[in-house]
Amino acid sequence: MRDDIDEFTSRGARVVTIAPDDAAGVAKFVDGNPYPFALLADEDHAVFDAYDVISTMMSIGQRPALFVVDTDGIVRFDSIGTQQWQIPSNENVLKILDGLESA
């Protein structure tokens, strides 16, 4: 998403990532890897649990997930995988956003 952040923001999207870590861990990670979008800590896994993004035997570490939430807070698209390669491409997510604009 970092590579296409301008495409996302030009569609009015706001990219937010959530890490299953504490604020200090997130700050340390961001310090060496600047992001053009917010990276929020979810130390107690409240968000991960609410969206069913929990570790499973099929995944190494946390399950990768992507959600498109509209301005009313309604999840319009979700993808929860077991491995990083299962997350939809930026091109596919941009098409989903385009579909929201025309709806």
Secondary structure, 3 states (H helix, E strand, C coil): CHHHHHHHHHCCCCCEEEECCCHHHHHHHHHHCCCCCEEEECCCCHHHHHCCCCCCCCCCCCCCEEEEECCCCCEEEEEECCCHHHCCCHHHHHHHHHHHHHC
